[in-house]
Amino acid sequence: MGAGKNRFVAQKVPLRPRAIWSTSRFQPKLLKRSYKVSFPVQIDEKVNVDKLISSIKSRDYTIGIIGLGYVGIPLALAACRAGFNVIGFDIDQARVDQLNRGESAIKHISTIAIDEAVKNKRFVATSQFDRLTDTDCIIIAVPTPLSKHREPDLTYIEKTAETITQHLRKGQLVVLESTTWPGTTDEVMRPRLEQSGLRSGIDFFLAFSPEREDPGNEEFSTSTIPKVVGADGEDALRIARAVYDALIVRTVPVSSSKTAEAVKLTENIFRSVNIALVNELKLIYDKMGIDVWEVIDAAKTKPFGFMPFYPGPGLGGHCIPIDPFYLTWKAREFDVTTRFIELAGQINTSMPHYVVDRLAEALDRSAGTGLSKARVLIIGVAYKKNIDDMRESPSLRLIEILEARGAQTDFHDPHIPVIPMTREHSALAGRTSISLSHSAVSGYDVVLIATDHDAVDYKALAASARLVVDTRNACARRDVVSDHIVKA
Ligand SMILES: NC(=O)c1ccc[n+]([C@@H]2O[C@H](COP(=O)([O-])OP(=O)(O)OC[C@H]3O[C@@H](n4cnc5c(N)ncnc54)[C@H](O)[C@@H]3O)[C@@H](O)[C@H]2O)c1
């Protein structure tokens, strides 16, 4: 495609009369209609960036969000609150239907907010991707897991890019938010999108803006967490900033998409390495009879140069155990080994084994029995407190290791009544949470606190339990202290 030449292009032209759009609020049915025509498109006709920015400011601008999960739904709600009309896209029809009924698909996300957005016709969910032509901006929040061989699995991003390519139209902004290795937006997204015949930075605009969502964190929400934005060129950056400026407390522009991608990985690698460090300190201090929690609480009174991280039974979630290995993989292309990242991974993945060893020792000391045939009650299978997300949760590893050593396990989790199907722990799917009562708890040889949900009464739990192994300092933090509570 030569720059400066006009050509005939088949384009999907949405039937979207501006007059109707701007006077009658959100019209999902109207928006749905589009038809294919062939007509001469002046591909060298420059998109008017100032005009796009004023339509963002006047909210005559529709935001599309692909991937309606932990990231996509809060983002959609933030955009609705900021006065935009939002179309959410997902391949999961059940999730689409649930959202269109005004119901939350995720426990900590308010049903009220979704219901309100649907009733006000600000938000509609769909699995019909031809409706991408009805949007002015497309934000992508699809999963980025690791493959079986622990390498980046970009199939969700690739498929999404290919779908967008079929519907891409002039002037649209495409923003990738999924966490990924530096270079993905330029090397994976851009070439696919340009197969549409449109050019990045001229006909459409491309950016990367990492998500910093922290589910369950009551202090921060999507719109109050500053957002980093990097883009393919000046115009793309201006447009992407204008969109996020309207939604988020502060946007932080960086020089390129790959810098923005590196920012996200750096944040998560920083966490992974520091958590590994305190996990290692826990092993050393345990042997020395020093309480690592007391050490951290005292150290954090230093007003500069120290930031507290806390040990635990291992890493969980969709981010910290996974994202660092996106950089490890990409670094190989540059002949660099990521020793810190891999060492942190080794320490963190060894923690469930350490916890089980400590639990076996504690059982031996308190009851003179080993693990074999011991009845163990695990408190919490979510990967962190107060949420219903159990992706990569260390509790699942704890159950597997305990059972491989002959123990019988049950679990209690106020947020997860049934263990769902997971790729790596499918044998545990369908197990159900038991209710806590004095007679139930006292029947177990040991209670293992793996997640410190606030909804658990730790005082009552400790009073009923024969032995407690606490990996989160959940009891001591609530002044529940006793000889039969062991930290691990
Ligand atoms: N969950 C978080 O707190 C968090 C925080 C920061 C970054 N991230 C990153 O954000 C991205 C999304 O994570 P998430 O936790 O929201 O994932 P999620 O699994 O909760 O949601 C992803 C959604 O995408 C949908 N989906 C999958 N393939 C699709 C496709 N081809 N087209 C349309 N929809 C598709 C799924 O059905 C699902 O509803 C990941 O890269 C993750 O690493 C997540």
The ligand as an SDF file (V2000), in Angstrom:
LIG
                    3D

 44 48  0  0  0  0  0  0  0  0999 V2000
   -6.9380   -9.5210   37.5920 N   0  0  0  0  0  0  0  0  0  0  0  0
   -6.1280   -8.5340   37.9130 C   0  0  0  0  0  0  0  0  0  0  0  0
   -6.1670   -8.0410   39.0280 O   0  0  0  0  0  0  0  0  0  0  0  0
   -5.1030   -8.0000   36.9290 C   0  0  0  0  0  0  0  0  0  0  0  0
   -4.2900   -6.9330   37.3310 C   0  0  0  0  0  0  0  0  0  0  0  0
   -3.3830   -6.4100   36.4310 C   0  0  0  0  0  0  0  0  0  0  0  0
   -3.2760   -6.9600   35.1680 C   0  0  0  0  0  0  0  0  0  0  0  0
   -4.0630   -8.0270   34.8010 N   0  0  0  0  0  0  0  0  0  0  0  0
   -3.9180   -8.5400   33.4390 C   0  0  0  0  0  0  0  0  0  0  0  0
   -5.1000   -8.2140   32.7200 O   0  0  0  0  0  0  0  0  0  0  0  0
   -5.3980   -9.2470   31.7670 C   0  0  0  0  0  0  0  0  0  0  0  0
   -6.8090   -9.7790   31.9960 C   0  0  0  0  0  0  0  0  0  0  0  0
   -6.8410  -10.3730   33.2810 O   0  0  0  0  0  0  0  0  0  0  0  0
   -8.2060  -10.6820   34.0500 P   0  0  0  0  0  0  0  0  0  0  0  0
   -7.8070  -11.0160   35.4430 O   0  0  0  0  0  0  0  0  0  0  0  0
   -9.2080   -9.6100   33.8290 O   0  0  0  0  0  0  0  0  0  0  0  0
   -8.6710  -12.0020   33.2750 O   0  0  0  0  0  0  0  0  0  0  0  0
  -10.0920  -12.7530   33.4150 P   0  0  0  0  0  0  0  0  0  0  0  0
   -9.8030  -14.1790   33.1410 O   0  0  0  0  0  0  0  0  0  0  0  0
  -10.7610  -12.3610   34.6850 O   0  0  0  0  0  0  0  0  0  0  0  0
  -10.9480  -12.1350   32.2260 O   0  0  0  0  0  0  0  0  0  0  0  0
  -10.6220  -12.2910   30.9070 C   0  0  0  0  0  0  0  0  0  0  0  0
  -11.9100  -12.3240   30.1010 C   0  0  0  0  0  0  0  0  0  0  0  0
  -11.5300  -12.3660   28.7250 O   0  0  0  0  0  0  0  0  0  0  0  0
  -12.4300  -13.2160   28.0520 C   0  0  0  0  0  0  0  0  0  0  0  0
  -11.8110  -13.6380   26.8010 N   0  0  0  0  0  0  0  0  0  0  0  0
  -10.8660  -14.5710   26.5880 C   0  0  0  0  0  0  0  0  0  0  0  0
  -10.5430  -14.6240   25.2820 N   0  0  0  0  0  0  0  0  0  0  0  0
  -11.2960  -13.6890   24.6620 C   0  0  0  0  0  0  0  0  0  0  0  0
  -11.4180  -13.2580   23.3230 C   0  0  0  0  0  0  0  0  0  0  0  0
  -10.6860  -13.7990   22.3530 N   0  0  0  0  0  0  0  0  0  0  0  0
  -12.3030  -12.2840   23.0460 N   0  0  0  0  0  0  0  0  0  0  0  0
  -13.0570  -11.7270   24.0320 C   0  0  0  0  0  0  0  0  0  0  0  0
  -12.9850  -12.0950   25.3150 N   0  0  0  0  0  0  0  0  0  0  0  0
  -12.1080  -13.0620   25.6290 C   0  0  0  0  0  0  0  0  0  0  0  0
  -12.6930  -14.3340   29.0450 C   0  0  0  0  0  0  0  0  0  0  0  0
  -13.8980  -15.0220   28.7180 O   0  0  0  0  0  0  0  0  0  0  0  0
  -12.7800  -13.5500   30.3560 C   0  0  0  0  0  0  0  0  0  0  0  0
  -14.1030  -13.1370   30.6310 O   0  0  0  0  0  0  0  0  0  0  0  0
   -4.2840  -10.2810   31.9380 C   0  0  0  0  0  0  0  0  0  0  0  0
   -3.2480   -9.9910   31.0430 O   0  0  0  0  0  0  0  0  0  0  0  0
   -3.8080  -10.0430   33.3610 C   0  0  0  0  0  0  0  0  0  0  0  0
   -2.4720  -10.4670   33.5450 O   0  0  0  0  0  0  0  0  0  0  0  0
   -4.9710   -8.5500   35.6570 C   0  0  0  0  0  0  0  0  0  0  0  0
  1  2  1  0
  2  3  2  0
  2  4  1  0
  4  5  1  0
  4 44  2  0
  5  6  2  0
  6  7  1  0
  7  8  2  0
  8  9  1  0
  8 44  1  0
  9 10  1  0
  9 42  1  0
 10 11  1  0
 11 12  1  0
 11 40  1  0
 12 13  1  0
 13 14  1  0
 14 15  2  0
 14 16  1  0
 14 17  1  0
 17 18  1  0
 18 19  2  0
 18 20  1  0
 18 21  1  0
 21 22  1  0
 22 23  1  0
 23 24  1  0
 23 38  1  0
 24 25  1  0
 25 26  1  0
 25 36  1  0
 26 27  1  0
 26 35  1  0
 27 28  2  0
 28 29  1  0
 29 30  1  0
 29 35  2  0
 30 31  1  0
 30 32  2  0
 32 33  1  0
 33 34  2  0
 34 35  1  0
 36 37  1  0
 36 38  1  0
 38 39  1  0
 40 41  1  0
 40 42  1  0
 42 43  1  0
M  CHG  2   8   1  16  -1
M  END
$$$$
